[in-house]
């Protein structure tokens, strides 16, 4: 019995106990392996989910994870077992397999971590791209449209690069439509260089740049390089060969600056300050430009001041018979074509007469009545005595000879001589005066400007007169205007309805009931400069009396500001016959966009505005239409240094 019990005990120790021991170890290992598999599955799901959000399916993430090999192994505690050499060899084999499997799992985990890092890098790049796009959008409002386009292209290129990284199956085509649009712009690179200069100056003014002397020196050097490369270029074709290299170098330097300046709020604040400062400078420059333009328009060039003096000197060397014009019997013949020209500019009047005579079919039937002031009367006579306009007739009159034109008869003459009017123009401090310098032009003080309202008094025996300003050029024969039926109207003129600022509300004060009750604010305006007047109808409708009544009502300038067009619109209200626009084209004295075809088919072109053709500020491309009627080789012009 004892022997049997001993045998059973030995069997238990040598057989059953190892089985129980190994079974427990196996359960523990399987539990750990299942846990690892669960973690790995969760990681794979997370990676796949992230890839789906990025619309990218890399091949690495789609690889099926292999299930680790379940191997039963033992540790060194089996030494206590007898006859365990075979078991020891098995244990060592098991340990080697387990170690290799562990290394495989570590390698797989490392690969998955690399995949996750690539996904994170991709997300980071995408976020940086979006931030760049937002920054570009904010800057585009303040810098330029080209900067926005460049940033858009940069964002597309970066997005394409990101797609290449995530998709290695083949090349990706990028839509270069916007790049083609940019390339089509002749000044795209010039704008980009200017944009980079603005950004560089912003970085240079920030505190972080000042604290980094090395970057500050580099940035200043880049700015000088870009400025030299840019120069005065306005188109890409005018840039030097090294412009592109300078652009890339500046971009690299600004990229460094972006890393240094991580405070976007400070940069935005500085840009806003620069924007406000630039707007204020622009307002100041606009006011200065307006003032200087008005000043230039008021002044007389040195040559045009010399010419009347030279002509006056020569006039008094003539005898009395040489001082008379021929064909004086034609001055009151109503069967001829009569022109009224009121001017104190000798050269301008000469162009009007010359251009009209050259294009007339029968110059002998054309009579020019020129009225000027006392200062230029002798010079005007001398010019047309020395330079007679062919077979045409010329009369030069002095406004001082119109004894009937006095302050008791003309309200406007009384107003022009009043102290309030003089103060309006010549006082240094004008606290209550109008801010628009256009209305302070001293030409409004000249009665020559208002003679157009007294045509029947100046030409009592004529039926029709064509009024011409001295800043026009005649390009075709105008005799058809005298046979034109004005339908009972007094004034024939070209309307200016095509432009909103040439309507009645632009010139008249419709807040005053006298104006608002009698006129339409959206009524079409018309132009002075070339007007055919029916003097017989003028007398019948007492137009001069209408003009006087409205001038008296406007003694305090509450109905309209100064000038002759506002009272003309009132006086000839519903008495104006609209002419075809080809008769009279305006805008050559202020509008550089007047069409070439409109100019060529026009009978009269008008340099209305401040940029008169005899001034240096004239529009160059329109100047030749005026200068072609002047002989600059004339001895008087050479002596006064008057050149085209």
KAPESUL-V785714 format. One record per residue. N is the residue number from 0. RES is the residue in one letter. SS is DSSP state (helix for helix, strand for strand, loop for the rest). PHI is phi in whole degrees, -180 to 180 (999 if undefined). Layout:
n = [N/N]
res = [RES/RES]
ss = [SS/SS]
phi = [PHI/PHI]
This chain:
n = [0/1/2/3/4/5/6/7/8/9/10/11/12/13/14/15/16/17/18/19/20/21/22/23/24/25/26/27/28/29/30/31/32/33/34/35/36/37/38/39/40/41/42/43/44/45/46/47/48/49/50/51/52/53/54/55/56/57/58/59/60/61/62/63/64/65/66/67/68/69/70/71/72/73/74/75/76/77/78/79/80/81/82/83/84/85/86/87/88/89/90/91/92/93/94/95/96/97/98/99/100/101/102/103/104/105/106/107/108/109/110/111/112/113/114/115/116/117/118/119/120/121/122/123/124/125/126/127/128/129/130/131/132/133/134/135/136/137/138/139/140/141/142/143/144/145/146/147/148/149/150/151/152/153/154/155/156/157/158/159/160/161/162/163/164/165/166/167/168/169/170/171/172/173/174/175/176/177/178/179/180/181/182/183/184/185/186/187/188/189/190/191/192/193/194/195/196/197/198/199/200/201/202/203/204/205/206/207/208/209/210/211/212/213/214/215/216/217/218/219/220/221/222/223/224/225/226/227/228/229/230/231/232/233/234/235/236/237/238/239/240/241/242/243/244/245/246/247/248/249/250/251/252/253/254/255/256/257/258/259/260/261/262/263/264/265/266/267/268/269/270/271/272/273/274/275/276/277/278/279/280/281/282/283/284/285/286/287/288/289/290/291/292/293/294/295/296/297/298/299/300/301/302/303/304/305/306/307/308/309/310/311/312/313/314/315/316/317/318/319/320/321/322/323/324/325/326/327/328/329/330/331/332/333/334/335/336/337/338/339/340/341/342/343/344/345/346/347/348/349/350/351/352/353/354/355/356/357/358/359/360/361/362/363/364/365/366/367/368/369/370/371/372/373/374/375/376/377/378/379/380/381/382/383/384/385/386/387/388/389/390/391/392/393/394/395/396/397/398/399/400/401/402/403/404/405/406/407/408/409/410/411/412/413/414/415/416/417/418/419/420/421/422/423/424/425/426/427/428/429/430/431/432/433/434/435/436/437/438/439/440/441/442/443/444/445/446/447/448/449/450/451/452/453/454/455/456/457/458/459/460/461/462/463/464/465/466/467/468/469/470/471/472/473/474/475/476/477/478/479/480/481/482/483/484/485/486/487/488/489/490/491/492/493/494/495/496/497/498/499/500/501/502/503/504/505/506/507/508/509/510/511/512/513/514/515/516/517/518/519/520/521/522/523/524/525/526/527/528/529/530/531/532/533/534/535/536/537/538/539/540/541/542/543/544/545/546/547/548/549/550/551/552/553/554/555/556/557/558/559/560/561/562/563/564/565/566/567/568/569/570/571/572/573/574/575/576/577/578/579/580/581/582/583/584/585/586/587/588/589/590/591/592/593/594/595/596/597/598/599/600/601/602/603/604/605/606/607/608/609/610/611/612/613/614/615/616/617/618/619/620/621/622/623/624/625/626/627/628/629/630/631/632/633/634/635/636/637/638/639/640/641/642/643]
res = [X/X/X/X/X/X/X/X/X/X/X/X/X/X/X/X/X/X/X/X/X/X/X/X/X/X/X/X/X/X/X/X/X/X/X/X/X/X/X/X/X/X/X/X/X/X/X/X/X/X/X/X/X/X/X/X/X/X/X/X/X/X/X/X/X/X/X/X/X/X/X/X/X/X/X/X/X/X/X/X/X/X/X/X/X/X/X/X/X/X/X/X/X/X/X/X/X/X/X/X/X/X/X/X/X/X/X/X/X/X/X/X/X/X/X/X/X/X/X/X/X/X/X/X/X/X/X/X/X/X/X/X/X/X/X/X/X/X/X/X/X/X/X/X/X/X/X/X/X/X/X/X/X/X/X/X/X/X/X/X/X/X/X/X/X/X/X/X/X/X/X/X/X/X/X/X/X/X/X/X/X/X/X/X/X/X/X/X/X/X/X/X/X/X/X/X/X/X/X/X/X/X/X/X/X/X/X/X/X/X/X/X/X/X/X/X/X/X/X/X/X/X/X/X/X/X/X/X/X/X/X/X/X/X/X/X/X/X/X/X/X/X/X/X/X/X/X/X/X/X/X/X/X/X/X/X/X/X/X/X/X/X/X/X/X/X/X/X/X/X/X/X/X/X/X/X/X/X/X/X/X/X/X/X/X/X/X/X/X/X/X/X/X/X/X/X/X/X/X/X/X/X/X/X/X/X/X/X/X/X/X/X/X/X/X/X/X/X/X/X/X/X/X/X/X/X/X/X/X/X/X/X/X/X/X/X/X/X/X/X/X/X/X/X/X/X/X/X/X/X/X/X/X/X/X/X/X/X/X/X/X/X/X/X/X/X/X/X/X/X/X/X/X/X/X/X/X/X/X/X/X/X/X/X/X/X/X/X/X/X/X/X/X/X/X/X/X/X/X/X/X/X/X/X/X/X/X/X/X/X/X/X/X/X/X/X/X/X/X/X/X/X/X/X/X/X/X/X/X/X/X/X/X/X/X/X/X/X/X/X/X/X/X/X/X/X/X/X/X/X/X/X/X/X/X/X/X/X/X/X/X/X/X/X/X/X/X/X/X/X/X/X/X/X/X/X/X/X/X/X/X/X/X/X/X/X/X/X/X/X/X/X/X/X/X/X/X/X/X/X/X/X/X/X/X/X/X/X/X/X/X/X/X/X/X/X/X/X/X/X/X/X/X/X/X/X/X/X/X/X/X/X/X/X/X/X/X/X/X/X/X/X/X/X/X/X/X/X/X/X/X/X/X/X/X/X/X/X/X/X/X/X/X/X/X/X/X/X/X/X/X/X/X/X/X/X/X/X/X/X/X/X/X/X/X/X/X/X/X/X/X/X/X/X/X/X/X/X/X/X/X/X/X/X/X/X/X/X/X/X/X/X/X/X/X/X/X/X/X/X/X/X/X/X/X/X/X/X/X/X/X/X/X/X/X/X/X/X/X/X/X/X/X/X]
ss = [loop/helix/helix/helix/helix/helix/helix/helix/helix/helix/helix/helix/helix/helix/helix/helix/helix/helix/helix/helix/helix/helix/helix/helix/helix/helix/helix/helix/helix/helix/helix/helix/helix/helix/helix/helix/helix/helix/helix/helix/helix/helix/helix/helix/helix/helix/helix/helix/helix/helix/helix/helix/helix/loop/loop/loop/loop/loop/loop/loop/loop/loop/loop/loop/loop/loop/loop/loop/loop/loop/loop/loop/loop/loop/loop/helix/helix/helix/helix/helix/loop/loop/loop/loop/helix/helix/helix/helix/helix/helix/helix/helix/helix/helix/helix/helix/helix/helix/helix/helix/helix/helix/helix/helix/helix/helix/helix/helix/helix/helix/helix/helix/helix/helix/helix/helix/helix/helix/helix/helix/helix/helix/helix/helix/helix/helix/helix/helix/helix/helix/helix/helix/helix/helix/helix/helix/helix/helix/helix/helix/loop/loop/loop/loop/helix/helix/helix/helix/helix/helix/helix/helix/helix/helix/helix/helix/helix/helix/helix/helix/helix/helix/helix/helix/helix/helix/loop/loop/loop/loop/loop/loop/loop/loop/loop/loop/helix/helix/helix/helix/helix/helix/helix/helix/loop/loop/loop/helix/helix/helix/helix/helix/helix/helix/helix/helix/helix/helix/helix/helix/helix/helix/helix/helix/helix/loop/helix/helix/helix/helix/loop/loop/helix/helix/helix/helix/helix/helix/helix/helix/helix/helix/helix/helix/helix/helix/helix/helix/helix/helix/loop/loop/loop/loop/loop/helix/helix/helix/loop/loop/loop/loop/helix/helix/helix/helix/helix/helix/helix/helix/helix/helix/helix/helix/helix/helix/helix/helix/helix/helix/loop/loop/loop/helix/helix/helix/helix/helix/helix/helix/helix/helix/helix/helix/helix/helix/helix/helix/helix/helix/helix/helix/helix/helix/helix/helix/helix/helix/helix/helix/helix/helix/helix/helix/helix/helix/helix/helix/loop/loop/loop/helix/helix/helix/helix/helix/helix/helix/helix/helix/helix/helix/helix/helix/helix/loop/loop/loop/loop/helix/helix/helix/helix/loop/loop/loop/loop/helix/helix/helix/loop/loop/loop/loop/loop/loop/strand/strand/strand/strand/strand/strand/loop/loop/loop/helix/helix/helix/helix/helix/helix/helix/helix/helix/helix/helix/helix/helix/helix/loop/loop/loop/helix/helix/helix/strand/strand/strand/strand/strand/strand/strand/loop/loop/loop/loop/helix/helix/helix/helix/helix/helix/helix/helix/helix/helix/loop/loop/loop/loop/loop/loop/strand/strand/strand/strand/strand/strand/helix/helix/helix/loop/loop/loop/loop/loop/loop/loop/loop/loop/helix/helix/helix/helix/helix/helix/loop/loop/helix/helix/helix/helix/helix/helix/helix/helix/loop/loop/loop/loop/loop/loop/loop/loop/loop/loop/helix/helix/helix/helix/loop/helix/helix/helix/helix/loop/helix/helix/helix/helix/helix/helix/helix/helix/helix/helix/helix/helix/loop/loop/loop/loop/loop/strand/strand/strand/strand/strand/loop/loop/loop/strand/strand/strand/loop/loop/loop/loop/helix/helix/helix/loop/loop/loop/loop/loop/loop/loop/loop/loop/strand/strand/strand/strand/strand/loop/loop/loop/loop/helix/helix/helix/strand/helix/helix/helix/helix/strand/loop/loop/loop/loop/helix/helix/helix/helix/loop/loop/loop/loop/loop/loop/loop/strand/loop/strand/loop/loop/loop/strand/strand/strand/strand/strand/helix/helix/helix/helix/helix/helix/helix/loop/helix/helix/helix/helix/helix/helix/helix/helix/helix/helix/helix/loop/loop/loop/loop/loop/loop/strand/loop/loop/loop/loop/helix/helix/helix/helix/helix/helix/helix/loop/loop/loop/loop/strand/strand/strand/strand/loop/helix/helix/helix/strand/strand/loop/loop/loop/loop/loop/loop/loop/loop/loop/loop/helix/helix/helix/helix/helix/helix/loop/loop/strand/strand/strand/loop/loop/loop/loop/loop/loop/loop/loop/loop/loop/loop/loop/loop/helix/helix/helix/helix/helix/helix/helix/helix/loop/loop/loop/loop/loop/loop/loop/helix/helix/helix/helix/helix/loop/loop/loop/loop/loop]
phi = [999/-62/-62/-66/-63/-65/-66/-61/-64/-66/-62/-62/-69/-89/-117/-71/-61/-60/-63/-61/-62/-70/-62/-64/-64/-64/-63/-64/-64/-64/-63/-66/-63/-64/-64/-63/-62/-63/-63/-65/-64/-64/-63/-62/-63/-64/-64/-63/-64/-66/-64/-65/-65/-88/55/-130/-126/-68/-67/-63/-75/-87/-70/-77/-71/-82/-75/-63/-72/-81/-121/-87/-135/-128/-102/-78/-70/-78/-62/-72/-85/-76/54/-109/-65/-63/-64/-65/-63/-63/-62/-64/-63/-61/-64/-63/-64/-63/-64/-63/-65/-64/-66/-62/-65/-64/-64/-62/-64/-65/-63/-65/-64/-63/-62/-63/-65/-63/-62/-64/-61/-63/-62/-64/-63/-63/-65/-63/-63/-65/-64/-62/-64/-65/-60/-64/-65/-68/-75/-63/-67/-108/-98/-163/-67/-67/-60/-65/-67/-63/-67/-63/-65/-63/-67/-67/-64/-67/-64/-66/-64/-64/-65/-65/-64/-86/-124/-103/-77/-178/-69/-112/-86/-105/-75/-101/-63/-69/-65/-65/-63/-67/-64/-71/-75/-71/-123/-63/-71/-62/-66/-64/-63/-65/-63/-65/-63/-64/-62/-64/-67/-64/-60/-68/-88/-85/-66/-62/-70/-64/-79/-120/-62/-65/-67/-63/-64/-62/-67/-63/-63/-63/-62/-64/-63/-67/-63/-66/-68/-75/57/-103/-66/-116/-133/-62/-68/-91/-77/-75/-69/-90/-63/-66/-63/-64/-64/-65/-63/-67/-61/-65/-65/-68/-64/-64/-62/-65/-73/-74/-96/-95/-95/-68/-63/-65/-65/-63/-63/-66/-64/-64/-64/-65/-63/-63/-64/-66/-63/-66/-63/-63/-63/-64/-66/-64/-66/-65/-62/-62/-64/-66/-65/-64/-65/-65/-66/-80/-83/-107/-58/-59/-64/-74/-81/-69/-59/-62/-65/-66/-68/-64/-60/-70/-62/-78/-89/-85/-82/-63/-70/-77/-90/-105/-89/-82/60/-68/-70/-86/-65/-119/-83/-71/-83/-97/-98/-108/-119/-112/-134/-112/-156/-114/-112/-63/-66/-65/-64/-64/-65/-62/-67/-63/-66/-70/-67/-61/-96/-82/-76/-136/-58/-67/-96/-108/-124/-110/-105/-105/-117/-135/-89/-63/-67/-108/-62/-66/-63/-65/-64/-63/-62/-80/-73/-78/-124/-65/-81/65/-88/-72/-104/-127/-128/-117/-122/-101/-62/-68/-78/-84/-67/-71/-91/-139/-67/-75/-95/-107/-61/-68/-67/-68/-69/-66/-94/-75/-67/-64/-69/-65/-64/-60/-91/-114/-71/-71/-109/-117/-67/-110/-83/-71/-78/-80/-66/-60/-83/-107/-70/-63/-62/-72/-82/-84/-70/-57/-71/-109/-66/-63/-91/-126/-61/-63/-73/-78/-124/-68/-103/-104/-97/-137/-138/-98/-87/-127/-78/-85/-111/-117/-132/-90/-118/-145/-69/-110/-64/-65/-69/-71/-92/-77/-86/-85/59/82/-86/-98/-118/-108/-149/-87/-78/-124/-70/-64/-119/-64/-83/-111/-105/-60/-68/-78/-111/-111/-92/-80/-78/-87/-62/-64/-83/-66/-81/-111/-137/-97/-64/-99/-66/-71/-83/-140/-113/-82/130/-147/-135/-98/-112/-89/-72/-67/-69/-57/-66/-64/-93/53/-64/-63/-65/-61/-62/-64/-63/-73/-65/-66/-69/-103/-65/-102/59/-95/-91/-158/-80/-74/125/-109/-70/-58/-67/-67/-61/-73/-63/-101/-63/62/-129/-116/-97/-76/-92/-63/-67/-69/-69/-149/-107/-109/103/-73/-102/-154/-112/-77/-106/-64/-68/-62/-65/-63/-67/-69/-92/-79/-76/-136/-111/-124/-91/-71/124/-84/-90/-69/-68/-91/-103/-69/-88/-65/-75/-56/-72/-101/-65/-65/-65/-94/-70/-66/-101/-121/-93/-76/-88/-61/-62/-68/-71/-67/-66/-96/57/-97/-124/-70]
